Amino acid sequence: MLYHGFYVEFVPMTNIPREDKNGGRVRSDGYEITIYSDAEKTYPVNKFYAAEGFEILSATLEYAEQFAKDVIDLEQKIIISAP
């Protein structure tokens, strides 16, 4: 996926560890998301996970893509507004 000049790669994952609201450990399905600065995907800029029930509502590519767009938008705003 290309978004705002960044190339984004999605890898489906299982058993992403998260902590539930009671402090217990749970495992969720989701995606490993890597953002690259180049089309060849040789220069990663950021890498993070999106787990169902935590960062994304459902473990679908559609939700993962929207989450990645939100992260890119947020990081661009932080960079632009930095002194």
Secondary structure in CASP SS format (residue, H / E / C, confidence):
PFRMAT SS
TARGET T0000
AUTHOR 0000-0000-0000
METHOD secondary structure of the structure
MODEL  1
M C 1.00
L E 1.00
Y E 1.00
H C 1.00
G C 1.00
F E 1.00
Y E 1.00
V E 1.00
E E 1.00
F E 1.00
V E 1.00
P E 1.00
M E 1.00
T E 1.00
N E 1.00
I E 1.00
P E 1.00
R E 1.00
E E 1.00
D C 1.00
K C 1.00
N C 1.00
G C 1.00
G C 1.00
R E 1.00
V E 1.00
R E 1.00
S E 1.00
D E 1.00
G E 1.00
Y E 1.00
E E 1.00
I E 1.00
T E 1.00
I E 1.00
Y E 1.00
S C 1.00
D C 1.00
A C 1.00
E C 1.00
K C 1.00
T C 1.00
Y C 1.00
P E 1.00
V E 1.00
N E 1.00
K E 1.00
F E 1.00
Y E 1.00
A E 1.00
A E 1.00
E E 1.00
G C 1.00
F C 1.00
E C 1.00
I E 1.00
L C 1.00
S C 1.00
A C 1.00
T C 1.00
L H 1.00
E H 1.00
Y H 1.00
A H 1.00
E H 1.00
Q H 1.00
F H 1.00
A H 1.00
K H 1.00
D H 1.00
V H 1.00
I H 1.00
D H 1.00
L H 1.00
E H 1.00
Q H 1.00
K H 1.00
I H 1.00
I H 1.00
I H 1.00
S H 1.00
A C 1.00
P C 1.00
END
